[in-house]
Amino acid sequence: MKVIIRPLGDRVLIEPISEEEGKTKTGIYLPETAEKERPMKGTVVAVGDGKLLDSGKRQPLSVRKGNKVLFTKYGPTELKVEGKEYLIAREEDILAILD
């Protein structure tokens, strides 16, 4: 049985893009403490319906499925489904869409 995750409201399901931990693209190794404060990258797997406004209407999200995004390290909630790691974040935890 395959598990399907559908985020609610203004939440987004993100599959993190793993980078070589502690090493920059130029090959410089960083101390573990420096690495923890950096924002992270990921690919949007699914998005919710949008934020519910006081008027009762839904505000659509700015991100779409397939977007590569930059997000804060400690904002999203981590979860593991069928051996794969995912993050669920609010749209406000996403800093930018990468082109």
N, C-alpha and C positions, 0 to 999 in steps of 0.2 A: 504494500500500500504506500503510495507516494504522498508525502505531506506537502500541502500547498499553504503558503503563508501570505495572507492579505493584510497589509498594514491598515490601521484605522485612522480616520481624521487626517491630521497633517503629518503623519509619520511616513517614513521612507525605509524600505528594506535595502540594505547595502551589502554587497559582497566586497570585502576588503581586498585591495591589491597589495600583495605581499612584496615588500622590498627587502633587500638584504639587510638584516638588522645590524645597526651600528656602523654601517659603511656607506659613505657618500658615493655618488656616481664617479667621482675622480679617484676613488680608492682609499680615501682617508677614513680611518676608524674613529668613531665618536664614543666618548664615555656613555655608559648606560643612562645616566641622569640627563644628558643633553638630548638624547633620543626621545625620552618620554614626553617632553613638552611640545614636540612638533605636531602640527596637524597631520592627518592621515588622508590617504586617497582610497577611493573605491568606485565600484560600478553600481548604479542603481538597478535593482532587480525588480522592484515593485513599488508603487506609490499608493497612498491612501486617497480618499475622495476629496480631501481638502479641509481646510480649517472651517469650523462652524462659527459663523459670525453671530453677533447679538440679534441681528435681524432675522435669523433663521436660515439665511442663505449660506451656501458653501463658497469659500474662496479657493479657486483651483491652485494647485502647487506650481511652482516655477520649474521644478525638475521633472524629468520624464524618464521612463524606463530606458536603460541603455546609456544615460549620461554618465560621464566620469566626473566625480565630485571630490572636493577637498573638504574635510570635516574636522571638527575638534576631537581631540584624543579621548576626553572623558565624557563627552556628551551622549554618545550612543550607548545602548544596552547590547551586550554581547549575548549571542545564543548559538547553539550548535544543533543542527538538524541533519540527520542521516550522515554524520561525519563531516559535514561542511560547516565552516564558520560564517556567520552573518552578523550584521549589526542592524538594530532598529533605532533610527534617530528622528527627532522632530526636524521639520524643515529649517527651523531657526539655528540648529546645530551645523547645518551645511554652510560653509563659508563661500564656496565658489563652484562653478561648473567649469571643468577643464575642456578646452577644445583641442 
